[in-house]
Amino acid sequence: MLQMFSKLSHIGYREERYRRADVNNPLLLGLSTIELNVSELCNRKCSFCPRYDESVYPNQKKFMSTATVDALVKQLKWCGWYGDVHIAGFGEPHTHPTLLQIIKILKSYNNLFIEIATNGDRLIDNDIEFTKKLFDAGLDLLTIDCYDGDAQYYERISTCQVLPEGKYRLSNKPDIANFQLFQGHPDHKSTEQLINEFGFTNRAGIMGKTETLDRECYLPFYKTLIDWNGNMLLCCNDWHRKGGDFGNINKDSIIDAWNSDKMIKKRRRLSEGKRDDVCATCDIDGKKFGLKSFELHESHYNYILHKLVD
């Protein structure tokens, strides 16, 4: 059966996946999800995305190497971690020239649940046979955002019937690519209303409102993002990399980066509800799920969290 999802069902699904992850692994404590930014290209310029304006976020031909993916898999095998790997990041995954090979490398370690988030323009509209090969290679879930209205949505439902049952899901966001989210809306909806309706964030202040939220955020406690060059970033909202990197899995390891002093200091600040630096203008709730990871870090790293100084 086709998996349908709304904002609420999506949160429920993420909660379910979170419960299945190895958050108690002592080497990667709290970690449930690894997001990979495999490509710095996208074929669209949607108004809700920083890429709507090349001066804000330009397209670049930068791709994660298969060597970086292989290094990640070897490190995860070494520590016995299991959880979700999301191929999404800041670009469109289908623009990566060796996406199929990336899936094969990731699936060489059976403890990983592999998901791709895509606009579907190539994987569905242009090359359904390539999409089937991704599943043959080990892809577990394909999440497809339908941005061009009801006609596209229902057409894709029909097209996807040849894909493995229960392994894909579509979201219907009617003509959202043309909403001009941050430049006014034809139905006179505010930016805040549209962000709430479709579950968008302001990408750490790049888009929309910028007031500071004084509350905790669980994201860096349960999730990480590995950039195209192997750098570990603070989270998937830091498009401009203002938070810097916390290590590189090619030079160090994901274990060292996840447990770096810099990351621990940042978690401490967030655990105190202090959103500063790049987090100061981020409007994400940050507490939809991930409480267990938050509490694990507080319990196991309490001494370090309170001894390290800014």
N, C-alpha and C positions, 0 to 999 in steps of 0.2 A: 504493500500500500504506500502511496505517495505521502511523505511526511510534510504536513502543512505547518507553518508557524507564524505566530504573531510575536509581538514584543514579549508578552507574558509567557507564551509557550517556549520561546527561545531561552528565556531565563531559566525556566523549569528544566529544559533539556541540559543547559550548562550545569545546573546543580546536580543533575543525575550523573553527568560525565565526571564532575568534580569528585563525587563520592567514590568513583571507581579508581581514582588515581592513587599513586603511591606517595601520599603526602607525608608519611612517617619515615621515609627513607632518610637516614641520618646524614648522608652526604649531600642530599638535595632537599633538605627539610622544608616541608610545606609546598613544594613545587608540584603542580598538577598539570600545567599546560605550557608548552613551548610553542611560540609563534615564530614562523620563519618569514622574513622579508626577502623572498627569493629574487624579486625583480624591482627595479626602479623605473619601470615603464608602465604606462596604461594607455589603452586605446580610446578612453573616454575623458571628458572634462565635465564632470557633474557639478552642479552648483553647490552641493552640500560638502564638497571635497576640496582640500587645499589645491588640488590640481586644476581647479577651474580657472586659475590665473597662473601663467607660467612664471610670473615674477614672484609669486608666493611659493610655488613648488613645481619646478620644471621636470619634464621627462628627461631621463638620462639612461644611457645604455650601460647599466651596471647590474650584474647578475651574480647570485650566489654560485660559487663553484661546487662541482660535485665532490671535490676534495674536502671542502668545508662540511658538507652534509655527511660524508664518510667519517670525518673526525668526530662529529657530534654523535653519530651512531655508536662508534667505538667507545666513547666516553660513557654513554648511557648504558651500554652493555656492561662495562667494567663495574659500574656501581649498582647494576641490577634495577634501575629505575623503570617504572612503567607509568604511562599516562598518555595524554593527547598531544599530538603535533599538528598545529594548524598552519597550512600554507596560505598565507594571506598578506599580512604586512601592509606596506604603503603602495604597492603596485598591483597590477593584474597578473596573477600567476601564469596565465596562458601565454604571456609574452616571453616567458623563459624558454630558451631554445632547447633545453634538455629536461623539461619537466617530467617526462616519462622516466628518465633515468633517476631523477631525484626520488620519485615514488619507489622505485625498485630498491634503491639503497636504504631508504627508511624502512621498508618492509622486510629487509634482511634481518631485522630485529623484531620478532613477532610481538614484543611487549608494547609496541607503539600503535595507537589508534590514530590514523592519518585522515585529516580532513582538508579539503580545498574549499575556499570561499572565492567565488568568481562572479563576474557579470554575465558569464555564459556566452559571450558573443562568438568566441571561437569554439569552445567546448561543446556548445549545444547548437548554435545557429549554423556554424560553418563546417564542423567536423565531428559529427556524432560518433564516427568510428574511432577517432582518437580518444574520445571520452571513454568508450568501452575498453580501450587498451589500458587506460589509467586504472580501471577497476581490475582488469586482469593482472596488472602489476602489483596490486595490493591496496589500492585506495579504499578506505572504509566508508567515507561519506563525502558527498558533493553538495555544497550549499550554493544555491543559485539565486542571485538577486535579480529580479525582473524590474527594470527601471522604466520601461517604456509604455506602461499602461496595460489594461486588461487584455487587449488583443495579443500582445506578446506573451503575456502570462499563460493564457489558455493554449496558445500555439506550442509553447514549450512543454506544457503538461502532456500534450499529445506526442511531441518528439521524444520525450524522456521515457516513453513506455518501453523502449528497447533496452533501457538500463536496468541493472540488478534491482529487484524489488526491495524497498526499504532502505536503499543506500543513497538516496538523493532527496533533497527537499528544496522547495521553491518559496520565495517570498514575493508577494505581489505589492509593489509600491507604485501606485498609478502615476505614470509620467513624472516620477520624482526627479529624474535627471534634469528636468526643465523647470523645476519649481523656483529656481533662482532664490534658494533658501535664505541667503544672507543679503539679498538685494531687493527684498520685497516679494510678495506673493500675490498672485491674481485674485485669490479669495481673501486677501487682506489678513491672513494669519501672520502672527508675529514669529520671529525667529525662534523664540522660546517655545511657542506652541508646536512648531514643526519639529524641533529637536525632541520634544517630549513625545510627540505622536509617533515618530519613526525611530526613536531610540538613538539618535545621533549625539555625539559630543562635540565640543568646540575645538577638539584637537589641541588641548592644552593652551587655548587662547588664540590660536591662529584664526579660528572662525567664531563669529558671534560674540556673546557676552564674555566679560573678563573679570568679574568680581571674584574675590578670593572666598573659598569655602573653608571654614574652620571645622574640619571633621576628618576622621581617619579615612584611609584608603587602603583596601586589602590587596590591590593588584600586585605590587611588588613582593607580596608575601606568598602568592600562589602561582603567579604567571611571569614569564619572561619573554622578551623578544630578541631574537638573534638577527642582526642586520645582515645585509647582503655580503659584507666583508668579514663576517665572523664576530663583530662587536656585539656584546650584550648591552642593550639599552635599558633604560629604566622601565618603560612600558610602551604599549602600542599607541599611546596618545602623543608621544613626544616626537612628532614628525620632523621638527627642526633640530632634533638631537641636542637641545639646550641643556639637558641633564648630563651630557657627555656619555662616555661608555664606562662600563664597570669591569672590563676585561675582554679578552678575545679568545674564542675557543680554538683558534688555530695556534696561538702562541702560548696560551695558558691552558685552561680547561673550563668547561661549564661549571665544574665544581668550585674551582677557585673564584670564578666570577660571581657566582651565586652567593658565595660566602665571603666576598671581599669586604674589607673594612668600610669602603665607600658605600657599598650597598647596605651594610648593617646600620651605618649612620643615617642613611636616608629612611630606612624602615623605622628607626627610633623616632625620627621627627614625625613621620606619618602616624605612628602609634600614639603620639601625643596630640594628634589632631592638628599638627602644624604643617600647613601646605605652603612651602616657600620655594624659591627658585622656580623651576619649570612648573611645579605643581600649583603655584600661587594663582594662576589664571585658568586652571583646569576645572571644568564643571561636571566631571563624571561623579556619579554617586560614590562608586568605589566600595560599596558594602552590600551589593546584591548577593554575593556569596564569597566564600573564602575565609569565613570566620575561624574554622579549625586551623588553617594555616597561620592565621594571625596569632591565635592563641599558642600554637606550637612554638613560634618564634619568640613570643613573650616569655614562655616557660623555659625553653632550653637556652636561649641567648640572653636572658634577663641581665646577667652580670655584665656581659659585653655591651649590651644596648645602653646601659646606664653608666658605664665607665668610659666609653669613648666620648671624646669631646668634639664639638663642631670644628 
